């Protein structure tokens, strides 16, 4: 494989990684938003924590932080 071909392969792999990381970040935000919404609707924090994979303390923190955001 020529050097230029190898560089192209590396660039493509790096782009796939960036794309996957962006998708993972977006999915993480979706889980956090849904988990906070569930807690606000009265679901038990412990159950939401287990279902979401977000620790109970972190979930309470996210819920409190979301209260401080301006509504718009």
N, CA, C, O and CB atoms as a CASP TS submission, in Angstrom:
PFRMAT TS
TARGET T0000
AUTHOR 0000-0000-0000
METHOD Language model
MODEL 1
PARENT N/A
ATOM      1  N   UNK     1       0.854  -1.178   0.000  1.00  0.00           N
ATOM      2  CA  UNK     1       0.000   0.000   0.000  1.00  0.00           C
ATOM      3  C   UNK     1       0.895   1.234   0.000  1.00  0.00           C
ATOM      4  O   UNK     1       1.850   1.323   0.772  1.00  0.00           O
ATOM      5  CB  UNK     1      -0.969   0.002   1.228  1.00  0.00           C
ATOM      6  N   UNK     2       0.585   2.149  -0.844  1.00  0.00           N
ATOM      7  CA  UNK     2       1.378   3.372  -0.938  1.00  0.00           C
ATOM      8  C   UNK     2       1.087   4.255   0.269  1.00  0.00           C
ATOM      9  O   UNK     2       0.036   4.134   0.898  1.00  0.00           O
ATOM     10  CB  UNK     2       1.076   4.131  -2.258  1.00  0.00           C
ATOM     11  N   UNK     3       2.019   5.138   0.586  1.00  0.00           N
ATOM     12  CA  UNK     3       1.900   6.015   1.740  1.00  0.00           C
ATOM     13  C   UNK     3       0.644   6.878   1.658  1.00  0.00           C
ATOM     14  O   UNK     3      -0.057   7.044   2.656  1.00  0.00           O
ATOM     15  CB  UNK     3       3.134   6.897   1.858  1.00  0.00           C
ATOM     16  N   UNK     4       0.356   7.424   0.490  1.00  0.00           N
ATOM     17  CA  UNK     4      -0.827   8.270   0.322  1.00  0.00           C
ATOM     18  C   UNK     4      -2.101   7.473   0.588  1.00  0.00           C
ATOM     19  O   UNK     4      -3.041   7.987   1.196  1.00  0.00           O
ATOM     20  CB  UNK     4      -0.864   8.872  -1.095  1.00  0.00           C
ATOM     21  N   UNK     5      -2.135   6.218   0.135  1.00  0.00           N
ATOM     22  CA  UNK     5      -3.286   5.353   0.395  1.00  0.00           C
ATOM     23  C   UNK     5      -3.446   5.100   1.887  1.00  0.00           C
ATOM     24  O   UNK     5      -4.562   5.079   2.407  1.00  0.00           O
ATOM     25  CB  UNK     5      -3.140   4.024  -0.352  1.00  0.00           C
ATOM     26  N   UNK     6      -2.325   4.909   2.567  1.00  0.00           N
ATOM     27  CA  UNK     6      -2.360   4.649   4.008  1.00  0.00           C
ATOM     28  C   UNK     6      -2.876   5.880   4.758  1.00  0.00           C
ATOM     29  O   UNK     6      -3.670   5.749   5.690  1.00  0.00           O
ATOM     30  CB  UNK     6      -0.954   4.255   4.524  1.00  0.00           C
ATOM     31  N   UNK     7      -2.431   7.067   4.358  1.00  0.00           N
ATOM     32  CA  UNK     7      -2.897   8.303   4.983  1.00  0.00           C
ATOM     33  C   UNK     7      -4.407   8.444   4.773  1.00  0.00           C
ATOM     34  O   UNK     7      -5.129   8.834   5.691  1.00  0.00           O
ATOM     35  CB  UNK     7      -2.142   9.536   4.403  1.00  0.00           C
ATOM     36  N   UNK     8      -4.877   8.132   3.579  1.00  0.00           N
ATOM     37  CA  UNK     8      -6.315   8.197   3.309  1.00  0.00           C
ATOM     38  C   UNK     8      -7.081   7.237   4.209  1.00  0.00           C
ATOM     39  O   UNK     8      -8.159   7.572   4.699  1.00  0.00           O
ATOM     40  CB  UNK     8      -6.600   7.879   1.836  1.00  0.00           C
ATOM     41  N   UNK     9      -6.540   6.063   4.425  1.00  0.00           N
ATOM     42  CA  UNK     9      -7.178   5.084   5.312  1.00  0.00           C
ATOM     43  C   UNK     9      -7.246   5.611   6.741  1.00  0.00           C
ATOM     44  O   UNK     9      -8.253   5.442   7.428  1.00  0.00           O
ATOM     45  CB  UNK     9      -6.416   3.746   5.278  1.00  0.00           C
ATOM     46  N   UNK    10      -6.180   6.243   7.174  1.00  0.00           N
ATOM     47  CA  UNK    10      -6.151   6.815   8.526  1.00  0.00           C
ATOM     48  C   UNK    10      -7.178   7.940   8.642  1.00  0.00           C
ATOM     49  O   UNK    10      -7.902   8.027   9.634  1.00  0.00           O
ATOM     50  CB  UNK    10      -4.731   7.343   8.871  1.00  0.00           C
ATOM     51  N   UNK    11      -7.239   8.796   7.629  1.00  0.00           N
ATOM     52  CA  UNK    11      -8.210   9.901   7.647  1.00  0.00           C
ATOM     53  C   UNK    11      -9.642   9.382   7.693  1.00  0.00           C
ATOM     54  O   UNK    11     -10.473   9.914   8.429  1.00  0.00           O
ATOM     55  CB  UNK    11      -8.023  10.796   6.417  1.00  0.00           C
ATOM     56  N   UNK    12      -9.931   8.350   6.912  1.00  0.00           N
ATOM     57  CA  UNK    12     -11.274   7.769   6.913  1.00  0.00           C
ATOM     58  C   UNK    12     -11.607   7.159   8.269  1.00  0.00           C
ATOM     59  O   UNK    12     -12.719   7.330   8.768  1.00  0.00           O
ATOM     60  CB  UNK    12     -11.397   6.707   5.816  1.00  0.00           C
ATOM     61  N   UNK    13     -10.665   6.458   8.862  1.00  0.00           N
ATOM     62  CA  UNK    13     -10.887   5.857  10.177  1.00  0.00           C
ATOM     63  C   UNK    13     -11.114   6.938  11.230  1.00  0.00           C
ATOM     64  O   UNK    13     -11.972   6.791  12.100  1.00  0.00           O
ATOM     65  CB  UNK    13      -9.692   4.969  10.573  1.00  0.00           C
ATOM     66  N   UNK    14     -10.348   8.018  11.150  1.00  0.00           N
ATOM     67  CA  UNK    14     -10.506   9.123  12.093  1.00  0.00           C
ATOM     68  C   UNK    14     -11.879   9.769  11.928  1.00  0.00           C
ATOM     69  O   UNK    14     -12.516  10.128  12.918  1.00  0.00           O
ATOM     70  CB  UNK    14      -9.391  10.171  11.894  1.00  0.00           C
ATOM     71  N   UNK    15     -12.335   9.918  10.702  1.00  0.00           N
ATOM     72  CA  UNK    15     -13.664  10.490  10.462  1.00  0.00           C
ATOM     73  C   UNK    15     -14.755   9.587  11.015  1.00  0.00           C
ATOM     74  O   UNK    15     -15.719  10.072  11.607  1.00  0.00           O
ATOM     75  CB  UNK    15     -13.886  10.723   8.964  1.00  0.00           C
ATOM     76  N   UNK    16     -14.614   8.275  10.827  1.00  0.00           N
ATOM     77  CA  UNK    16     -15.594   7.335  11.384  1.00  0.00           C
ATOM     78  C   UNK    16     -15.630   7.446  12.904  1.00  0.00           C
ATOM     79  O   UNK    16     -16.697   7.389  13.515  1.00  0.00           O
ATOM     80  CB  UNK    16     -15.262   5.883  10.960  1.00  0.00           C
ATOM     81  N   UNK    17     -14.454   7.604  13.509  1.00  0.00           N
ATOM     82  CA  UNK    17     -14.392   7.744  14.959  1.00  0.00           C
ATOM     83  C   UNK    17     -15.096   9.024  15.415  1.00  0.00           C
ATOM     84  O   UNK    17     -15.863   8.996  16.377  1.00  0.00           O
ATOM     85  CB  UNK    17     -12.932   7.741  15.432  1.00  0.00           C
ATOM     86  N   UNK    18     -14.845  10.135  14.742  1.00  0.00           N
ATOM     87  CA  UNK    18     -15.496  11.402  15.105  1.00  0.00           C
ATOM     88  C   UNK    18     -17.016  11.292  14.961  1.00  0.00           C
ATOM     89  O   UNK    18     -17.767  11.792  15.798  1.00  0.00           O
ATOM     90  CB  UNK    18     -14.961  12.558  14.225  1.00  0.00           C
ATOM     91  N   UNK    19     -17.450  10.637  13.898  1.00  0.00           N
ATOM     92  CA  UNK    19     -18.880  10.456  13.674  1.00  0.00           C
ATOM     93  C   UNK    19     -19.492   9.601  14.787  1.00  0.00           C
ATOM     94  O   UNK    19     -20.559   9.924  15.309  1.00  0.00           O
ATOM     95  CB  UNK    19     -19.132   9.807  12.297  1.00  0.00           C
ATOM     96  N   UNK    20     -18.823   8.531  15.138  1.00  0.00           N
ATOM     97  CA  UNK    20     -19.320   7.650  16.208  1.00  0.00           C
ATOM     98  C   UNK    20     -19.344   8.374  17.552  1.00  0.00           C
ATOM     99  O   UNK    20     -20.282   8.200  18.330  1.00  0.00           O
ATOM    100  CB  UNK    20     -18.448   6.383  16.311  1.00  0.00           C
ATOM    101  N   UNK    21     -18.330   9.177  17.829  1.00  0.00           N
ATOM    102  CA  UNK    21     -18.290   9.925  19.081  1.00  0.00           C
ATOM    103  C   UNK    21     -19.420  10.951  19.139  1.00  0.00           C
ATOM    104  O   UNK    21     -20.028  11.140  20.193  1.00  0.00           O
ATOM    105  CB  UNK    21     -16.933  10.621  19.245  1.00  0.00           C
ATOM    106  N   UNK    22     -19.703  11.608  18.033  1.00  0.00           N
ATOM    107  CA  UNK    22     -20.794  12.582  17.984  1.00  0.00           C
ATOM    108  C   UNK    22     -22.141  11.876  18.211  1.00  0.00           C
ATOM    109  O   UNK    22     -23.006  12.395  18.917  1.00  0.00           O
ATOM    110  CB  UNK    22     -20.793  13.334  16.621  1.00  0.00           C
ATOM    111  N   UNK    23     -22.307  10.716  17.618  1.00  0.00           N
ATOM    112  CA  UNK    23     -23.544   9.957  17.804  1.00  0.00           C
ATOM    113  C   UNK    23     -23.684   9.502  19.257  1.00  0.00           C
ATOM    114  O   UNK    23     -24.780   9.552  19.816  1.00  0.00           O
ATOM    115  CB  UNK    23     -23.578   8.742  16.858  1.00  0.00           C
ATOM    116  N   UNK    24     -22.592   9.061  19.869  1.00  0.00           N
ATOM    117  CA  UNK    24     -22.627   8.650  21.274  1.00  0.00           C
ATOM    118  C   UNK    24     -22.963   9.830  22.175  1.00  0.00           C
ATOM    119  O   UNK    24     -23.732   9.685  23.125  1.00  0.00           O
ATOM    120  CB  UNK    24     -21.282   8.035  21.689  1.00  0.00           C
ATOM    121  N   UNK    25     -22.397  10.990  21.889  1.00  0.00           N
ATOM    122  CA  UNK    25     -22.701  12.197  22.669  1.00  0.00           C
ATOM    123  C   UNK    25     -24.183  12.548  22.567  1.00  0.00           C
ATOM    124  O   UNK    25     -24.819  12.867  23.572  1.00  0.00           O
ATOM    125  CB  UNK    25     -21.841  13.384  22.189  1.00  0.00           C
ATOM    126  N   UNK    26     -24.725  12.490  21.369  1.00  0.00           N
ATOM    127  CA  UNK    26     -26.140  12.800  21.162  1.00  0.00           C
ATOM    128  C   UNK    26     -27.030  11.793  21.890  1.00  0.00           C
ATOM    129  O   UNK    26     -28.040  12.176  22.480  1.00  0.00           O
ATOM    130  CB  UNK    26     -26.473  12.813  19.659  1.00  0.00           C
ATOM    131  N   UNK    27     -26.671  10.530  21.855  1.00  0.00           N
ATOM    132  CA  UNK    27     -27.441   9.500  22.544  1.00  0.00           C
ATOM    133  C   UNK    27     -27.384   9.718  24.053  1.00  0.00           C
ATOM    134  O   UNK    27     -28.389   9.542  24.742  1.00  0.00           O
ATOM    135  CB  UNK    27     -26.915   8.097  22.184  1.00  0.00           C
ATOM    136  N   UNK    28     -26.224  10.097  24.569  1.00  0.00           N
ATOM    137  CA  UNK    28     -26.067  10.359  25.999  1.00  0.00           C
ATOM    138  C   UNK    28     -26.987  11.510  26.429  1.00  0.00           C
ATOM    139  O   UNK    28     -27.642  11.434  27.468  1.00  0.00           O
ATOM    140  CB  UNK    28     -24.586  10.690  26.333  1.00  0.00           C
ATOM    141  N   UNK    29     -27.028  12.564  25.628  1.00  0.00           N
ATOM    142  CA  UNK    29     -27.907  13.700  25.932  1.00  0.00           C
ATOM    143  C   UNK    29     -29.368  13.249  25.911  1.00  0.00           C
ATOM    144  O   UNK    29     -30.143  13.640  26.784  1.00  0.00           O
ATOM    145  CB  UNK    29     -27.682  14.859  24.917  1.00  0.00           C
ATOM    146  N   UNK    30     -29.751  12.437  24.932  1.00  0.00           N
ATOM    147  CA  UNK    30     -31.124  11.933  24.866  1.00  0.00           C
ATOM    148  C   UNK    30     -31.485  11.155  26.132  1.00  0.00           C
ATOM    149  O   UNK    30     -32.563  11.347  26.695  1.00  0.00           O
ATOM    150  CB  UNK    30     -31.307  11.041  23.627  1.00  0.00           C
ATOM    151  N   UNK    31     -30.592  10.284  26.572  1.00  0.00           N
ATOM    152  CA  UNK    31     -30.839   9.494  27.779  1.00  0.00           C
ATOM    153  C   UNK    31     -30.987  10.422  28.982  1.00  0.00           C
ATOM    154  O   UNK    31     -31.895  10.242  29.793  1.00  0.00           O
ATOM    155  CB  UNK    31     -29.694   8.475  28.017  1.00  0.00           C
ATOM    156  N   UNK    32     -30.109  11.409  29.103  1.00  0.00           N
ATOM    157  CA  UNK    32     -30.180  12.337  30.233  1.00  0.00           C
ATOM    158  C   UNK    32     -31.495  13.109  30.224  1.00  0.00           C
ATOM    159  O   UNK    32     -32.134  13.249  31.266  1.00  0.00           O
ATOM    160  CB  UNK    32     -28.996  13.313  30.200  1.00  0.00           C
ATOM    161  N   UNK    33     -31.906  13.612  29.063  1.00  0.00           N
ATOM    162  CA  UNK    33     -33.159  14.360  28.972  1.00  0.00           C
ATOM    163  C   UNK    33     -34.356  13.490  29.323  1.00  0.00           C
ATOM    164  O   UNK    33     -35.237  13.915  30.071  1.00  0.00           O
ATOM    165  CB  UNK    33     -33.331  14.936  27.573  1.00  0.00           C
ATOM    166  N   UNK    34     -34.393  12.290  28.795  1.00  0.00           N
ATOM    167  CA  UNK    34     -35.506  11.382  29.086  1.00  0.00           C
ATOM    168  C   UNK    34     -35.524  10.982  30.556  1.00  0.00           C
ATOM    169  O   UNK    34     -36.593  10.867  31.155  1.00  0.00           O
ATOM    170  CB  UNK    34     -35.419  10.132  28.206  1.00  0.00           C
ATOM    171  N   UNK    35     -34.358  10.772  31.135  1.00  0.00           N
ATOM    172  CA  UNK    35     -34.278  10.390  32.548  1.00  0.00           C
ATOM    173  C   UNK    35     -34.768  11.529  33.441  1.00  0.00           C
ATOM    174  O   UNK    35     -35.534  11.294  34.376  1.00  0.00           O
ATOM    175  CB  UNK    35     -32.832  10.004  32.923  1.00  0.00           C
ATOM    176  N   UNK    36     -34.339  12.743  33.164  1.00  0.00           N
ATOM    177  CA  UNK    36     -34.797  13.894  33.939  1.00  0.00           C
ATOM    178  C   UNK    36     -36.308  14.057  33.790  1.00  0.00           C
ATOM    179  O   UNK    36     -37.003  14.314  34.773  1.00  0.00           O
ATOM    180  CB  UNK    36     -34.066  15.182  33.490  1.00  0.00           C
ATOM    181  N   UNK    37     -36.810  13.912  32.592  1.00  0.00           N
ATOM    182  CA  UNK    37     -38.255  14.027  32.370  1.00  0.00           C
ATOM    183  C   UNK    37     -39.014  12.965  33.167  1.00  0.00           C
ATOM    184  O   UNK    37     -40.060  13.255  33.748  1.00  0.00           O
ATOM    185  CB  UNK    37     -38.582  13.897  30.866  1.00  0.00           C
ATOM    186  N   UNK    38     -38.500  11.757  33.196  1.00  0.00           N
ATOM    187  CA  UNK    38     -39.158  10.678  33.934  1.00  0.00           C
ATOM    188  C   UNK    38     -39.204  10.991  35.424  1.00  0.00           C
ATOM    189  O   UNK    38     -40.232  10.784  36.069  1.00  0.00           O
ATOM    190  CB  UNK    38     -38.436   9.343  33.695  1.00  0.00           C
ATOM    191  N   UNK    39     -38.104  11.485  35.973  1.00  0.00           N
ATOM    192  CA  UNK    39     -38.069  11.848  37.387  1.00  0.00           C
ATOM    193  C   UNK    39     -39.057  12.977  37.664  1.00  0.00           C
ATOM    194  O   UNK    39     -39.769  12.951  38.668  1.00  0.00           O
ATOM    195  CB  UNK    39     -36.642  12.263  37.809  1.00  0.00           C
ATOM    196  N   UNK    40     -39.100  13.955  36.786  1.00  0.00           N
ATOM    197  CA  UNK    40     -40.030  15.076  36.965  1.00  0.00           C
ATOM    198  C   UNK    40     -41.492  14.632  36.891  1.00  0.00           C
ATOM    199  O   UNK    40     -42.372  15.259  37.480  1.00  0.00           O
ATOM    200  CB  UNK    40     -39.766  16.145  35.911  1.00  0.00           C
ATOM    201  N   UNK    41     -41.733  13.562  36.174  1.00  0.00           N
ATOM    202  CA  UNK    41     -43.101  13.042  36.063  1.00  0.00           C
ATOM    203  C   UNK    41     -43.446  12.079  37.194  1.00  0.00           C
ATOM    204  O   UNK    41     -44.527  11.491  37.212  1.00  0.00           O
ATOM    205  CB  UNK    41     -43.286  12.343  34.726  1.00  0.00           C
ATOM    206  N   UNK    42     -42.516  11.923  38.139  1.00  0.00           N
ATOM    207  CA  UNK    42     -42.818  11.137  39.331  1.00  0.00           C
ATOM    208  C   UNK    42     -42.250   9.741  39.390  1.00  0.00           C
ATOM    209  O   UNK    42     -42.497   9.017  40.355  1.00  0.00           O
ATOM    210  CB  UNK    42     -44.239  11.041  39.471  1.00  0.00           C
ATOM    211  N   UNK    43     -41.493   9.340  38.380  1.00  0.00           N
ATOM    212  CA  UNK    43     -40.879   8.011  38.442  1.00  0.00           C
ATOM    213  C   UNK    43     -39.799   8.013  39.530  1.00  0.00           C
ATOM    214  O   UNK    43     -39.105   9.014  39.710  1.00  0.00           O
ATOM    215  CB  UNK    43     -40.271   7.603  37.053  1.00  0.00           C
ATOM    216  N   UNK    44     -39.657   6.908  40.247  1.00  0.00           N
ATOM    217  CA  UNK    44     -38.642   6.844  41.306  1.00  0.00           C
ATOM    218  C   UNK    44     -37.226   6.993  40.741  1.00  0.00           C
ATOM    219  O   UNK    44     -36.873   6.372  39.738  1.00  0.00           O
ATOM    220  CB  UNK    44     -38.761   5.519  42.073  1.00  0.00           C
ATOM    221  N   UNK    45     -36.427   7.827  41.405  1.00  0.00           N
ATOM    222  CA  UNK    45     -35.059   8.089  40.954  1.00  0.00           C
ATOM    223  C   UNK    45     -34.273   6.791  40.816  1.00  0.00           C
ATOM    224  O   UNK    45     -33.526   6.615  39.854  1.00  0.00           O
ATOM    225  CB  UNK    45     -34.345   9.036  41.928  1.00  0.00           C
ATOM    226  N   UNK    46     -34.438   5.887  41.768  1.00  0.00           N
ATOM    227  CA  UNK    46     -33.663   4.640  41.741  1.00  0.00           C
ATOM    228  C   UNK    46     -33.993   3.800  40.505  1.00  0.00           C
ATOM    229  O   UNK    46     -33.105   3.199  39.900  1.00  0.00           O
ATOM    230  CB  UNK    46     -33.929   3.822  43.012  1.00  0.00           C
ATOM    231  N   UNK    47     -35.276   3.763  40.134  1.00  0.00           N
ATOM    232  CA  UNK    47     -35.667   2.989  38.954  1.00  0.00           C
ATOM    233  C   UNK    47     -35.170   3.651  37.669  1.00  0.00           C
ATOM    234  O   UNK    47     -34.690   2.974  36.760  1.00  0.00           O
ATOM    235  CB  UNK    47     -37.192   2.825  38.905  1.00  0.00           C
ATOM    236  N   UNK    48     -35.287   4.961  37.603  1.00  0.00           N
ATOM    237  CA  UNK    48     -34.804   5.687  36.425  1.00  0.00           C
ATOM    238  C   UNK    48     -33.294   5.535  36.325  1.00  0.00           C
ATOM    239  O   UNK    48     -32.751   5.357  35.234  1.00  0.00           O
ATOM    240  CB  UNK    48     -35.199   7.189  36.492  1.00  0.00           C
ATOM    241  N   UNK    49     -32.622   5.606  37.457  1.00  0.00           N
ATOM    242  CA  UNK    49     -31.170   5.445  37.490  1.00  0.00           C
ATOM    243  C   UNK    49     -30.763   4.088  36.931  1.00  0.00           C
ATOM    244  O   UNK    49     -29.853   3.988  36.108  1.00  0.00           O
ATOM    245  CB  UNK    49     -30.645   5.606  38.922  1.00  0.00           C
ATOM    246  N   UNK    50     -31.448   3.052  37.388  1.00  0.00           N
ATOM    247  CA  UNK    50     -31.129   1.698  36.918  1.00  0.00           C
ATOM    248  C   UNK    50     -31.386   1.551  35.422  1.00  0.00           C
ATOM    249  O   UNK    50     -30.581   0.964  34.699  1.00  0.00           O
ATOM    250  CB  UNK    50     -31.949   0.658  37.691  1.00  0.00           C
ATOM    251  N   UNK    51     -32.518   2.092  34.964  1.00  0.00           N
ATOM    252  CA  UNK    51     -32.879   1.959  33.551  1.00  0.00           C
ATOM    253  C   UNK    51     -31.955   2.767  32.648  1.00  0.00           C
ATOM    254  O   UNK    51     -31.659   2.351  31.527  1.00  0.00           O
ATOM    255  CB  UNK    51     -34.320   2.396  33.335  1.00  0.00           C
ATOM    256  N   UNK    52     -31.500   3.920  33.132  1.00  0.00           N
ATOM    257  CA  UNK    52     -30.710   4.821  32.292  1.00  0.00           C
ATOM    258  C   UNK    52     -29.205   4.595  32.387  1.00  0.00           C
ATOM    259  O   UNK    52     -28.451   4.967  31.489  1.00  0.00           O
ATOM    260  CB  UNK    52     -31.014   6.236  32.657  1.00  0.00           C
ATOM    261  N   UNK    53     -28.783   3.982  33.482  1.00  0.00           N
ATOM    262  CA  UNK    53     -27.345   3.837  33.695  1.00  0.00           C
ATOM    263  C   UNK    53     -26.705   5.084  34.287  1.00  0.00           C
ATOM    264  O   UNK    53     -25.482   5.173  34.391  1.00  0.00           O
ATOM    265  CB  UNK    53     -26.669   3.497  32.396  1.00  0.00           C
ATOM    266  N   UNK    54     -27.529   6.038  34.671  1.00  0.00           N
ATOM    267  CA  UNK    54     -27.048   7.267  35.304  1.00  0.00           C
ATOM    268  C   UNK    54     -27.150   7.068  36.804  1.00  0.00           C
ATOM    269  O   UNK    54     -28.207   6.685  37.306  1.00  0.00           O
ATOM    270  CB  UNK    54     -27.868   8.531  34.835  1.00  0.00           C
ATOM    271  N   UNK    55     -26.085   7.317  37.519  1.00  0.00           N
ATOM    272  CA  UNK    55     -26.109   7.168  38.963  1.00  0.00           C
ATOM    273  C   UNK    55     -27.177   8.046  39.601  1.00  0.00           C
ATOM    274  O   UNK    55     -27.502   9.114  39.082  1.00  0.00           O
ATOM    275  CB  UNK    55     -24.753   7.499  39.543  1.00  0.00           C
ATOM    276  N   UNK    56     -27.721   7.593  40.726  1.00  0.00           N
ATOM    277  CA  UNK    56     -28.788   8.339  41.392  1.00  0.00           C
ATOM    278  C   UNK    56     -28.361   9.762  41.728  1.00  0.00           C
ATOM    279  O   UNK    56     -29.117  10.708  41.506  1.00  0.00           O
ATOM    280  CB  UNK    56     -29.219   7.618  42.659  1.00  0.00           C
ATOM    281  N   UNK    57     -27.162   9.914  42.257  1.00  0.00           N
ATOM    282  CA  UNK    57     -26.668  11.253  42.616  1.00  0.00           C
ATOM    283  C   UNK    57     -26.522  12.117  41.369  1.00  0.00           C
ATOM    284  O   UNK    57     -26.878  13.295  41.385  1.00  0.00           O
ATOM    285  CB  UNK    57     -25.314  11.157  43.359  1.00  0.00           C
ATOM    286  N   UNK    58     -26.003  11.542  40.297  1.00  0.00           N
ATOM    287  CA  UNK    58     -25.859  12.293  39.046  1.00  0.00           C
ATOM    288  C   UNK    58     -27.221  12.672  38.476  1.00  0.00           C
ATOM    289  O   UNK    58     -27.391  13.766  37.937  1.00  0.00           O
ATOM    290  CB  UNK    58     -25.069  11.475  38.017  1.00  0.00           C
ATOM    291  N   UNK    59     -28.179  11.774  38.593  1.00  0.00           N
ATOM    292  CA  UNK    59     -29.518  12.046  38.094  1.00  0.00           C
ATOM    293  C   UNK    59     -30.167  13.183  38.884  1.00  0.00           C
ATOM    294  O   UNK    59     -30.800  14.066  38.305  1.00  0.00           O
ATOM    295  CB  UNK    59     -30.385  10.782  38.167  1.00  0.00           C
ATOM    296  N   UNK    60     -30.008  13.155  40.198  1.00  0.00           N
ATOM    297  CA  UNK    60     -30.543  14.252  41.016  1.00  0.00           C
ATOM    298  C   UNK    60     -29.864  15.571  40.640  1.00  0.00           C
ATOM    299  O   UNK    60     -30.513  16.615  40.572  1.00  0.00           O
ATOM    300  CB  UNK    60     -30.346  13.955  42.529  1.00  0.00           C
ATOM    301  N   UNK    61     -28.564  15.512  40.399  1.00  0.00           N
ATOM    302  CA  UNK    61     -27.827  16.715  39.994  1.00  0.00           C
ATOM    303  C   UNK    61     -28.363  17.250  38.664  1.00  0.00           C
ATOM    304  O   UNK    61     -28.602  18.450  38.530  1.00  0.00           O
ATOM    305  CB  UNK    61     -26.312  16.412  39.878  1.00  0.00           C
ATOM    306  N   UNK    62     -28.550  16.377  37.695  1.00  0.00           N
ATOM    307  CA  UNK    62     -29.072  16.793  36.390  1.00  0.00           C
ATOM    308  C   UNK    62     -30.467  17.394  36.526  1.00  0.00           C
ATOM    309  O   UNK    62     -30.784  18.394  35.881  1.00  0.00           O
ATOM    310  CB  UNK    62     -29.105  15.602  35.421  1.00  0.00           C
ATOM    311  N   UNK    63     -31.290  16.785  37.361  1.00  0.00           N
ATOM    312  CA  UNK    63     -32.647  17.287  37.556  1.00  0.00           C
ATOM    313  C   UNK    63     -32.617  18.675  38.190  1.00  0.00           C
ATOM    314  O   UNK    63     -33.375  19.558  37.789  1.00  0.00           O
ATOM    315  CB  UNK    63     -33.461  16.317  38.430  1.00  0.00           C
ATOM    316  N   UNK    64     -31.751  18.866  39.171  1.00  0.00           N
ATOM    317  CA  UNK    64     -31.617  20.170  39.815  1.00  0.00           C
ATOM    318  C   UNK    64     -31.054  21.196  38.834  1.00  0.00           C
ATOM    319  O   UNK    64     -31.537  22.327  38.777  1.00  0.00           O
ATOM    320  CB  UNK    64     -30.714  20.068  41.060  1.00  0.00           C
ATOM    321  N   UNK    65     -30.048  20.815  38.070  1.00  0.00           N
ATOM    322  CA  UNK    65     -29.443  21.729  37.096  1.00  0.00           C
ATOM    323  C   UNK    65     -30.464  22.133  36.047  1.00  0.00           C
ATOM    324  O   UNK    65     -30.461  23.278  35.595  1.00  0.00           O
ATOM    325  CB  UNK    65     -28.218  21.081  36.425  1.00  0.00           C
ATOM    326  N   UNK    66     -31.333  21.220  35.651  1.00  0.00           N
ATOM    327  CA  UNK    66     -32.341  21.537  34.651  1.00  0.00           C
ATOM    328  C   UNK    66     -33.357  22.535  35.200  1.00  0.00           C
ATOM    329  O   UNK    66     -33.909  23.330  34.438  1.00  0.00           O
ATOM    330  CB  UNK    66     -33.048  20.262  34.185  1.00  0.00           C
ATOM    331  N   UNK    67     -33.610  22.508  36.495  1.00  0.00           N
ATOM    332  CA  UNK    67     -34.511  23.489  37.111  1.00  0.00           C
ATOM    333  C   UNK    67     -33.976  24.906  36.963  1.00  0.00           C
ATOM    334  O   UNK    67     -34.741  25.863  36.839  1.00  0.00           O
ATOM    335  CB  UNK    67     -34.719  23.165  38.591  1.00  0.00           C
ATOM    336  N   UNK    68     -32.651  25.027  36.978  1.00  0.00           N
ATOM    337  CA  UNK    68     -32.008  26.339  36.928  1.00  0.00           C
ATOM    338  C   UNK    68     -31.927  26.927  35.527  1.00  0.00           C
ATOM    339  O   UNK    68     -31.553  28.088  35.361  1.00  0.00           O
ATOM    340  CB  UNK    68     -30.634  26.244  37.498  1.00  0.00           C
ATOM    341  N   UNK    69     -32.277  26.124  34.507  1.00  0.00           N
ATOM    342  CA  UNK    69     -32.221  26.617  33.130  1.00  0.00           C
ATOM    343  C   UNK    69     -33.432  27.482  32.836  1.00  0.00           C
ATOM    344  O   UNK    69     -34.535  27.191  33.297  1.00  0.00           O
ATOM    345  CB  UNK    69     -32.143  25.448  32.131  1.00  0.00           C
ATOM    346  N   UNK    70     -33.230  28.546  32.069  1.00  0.00           N
ATOM    347  CA  UNK    70     -34.378  29.361  31.686  1.00  0.00           C
ATOM    348  C   UNK    70     -35.327  28.565  30.794  1.00  0.00           C
ATOM    349  O   UNK    70     -34.880  27.816  29.925  1.00  0.00           O
ATOM    350  CB  UNK    70     -33.916  30.639  30.968  1.00  0.00           C
ATOM    351  N   UNK    71     -36.604  28.721  30.998  1.00  0.00           N
ATOM    352  CA  UNK    71     -37.598  28.047  30.169  1.00  0.00           C
ATOM    353  C   UNK    71     -37.830  28.883  28.920  1.00  0.00           C
ATOM    354  O   UNK    71     -37.948  30.106  28.993  1.00  0.00           O
ATOM    355  CB  UNK    71     -38.933  27.823  30.948  1.00  0.00           C
ATOM    356  N   UNK    72     -37.894  28.216  27.775  1.00  0.00           N
ATOM    357  CA  UNK    72     -38.076  28.989  26.560  1.00  0.00           C
ATOM    358  C   UNK    72     -38.762  28.317  25.499  1.00  0.00           C
ATOM    359  O   UNK    72     -38.962  28.894  24.430  1.00  0.00           O
ATOM    360  CB  UNK    72     -36.854  29.418  26.062  1.00  0.00           C
TER
END
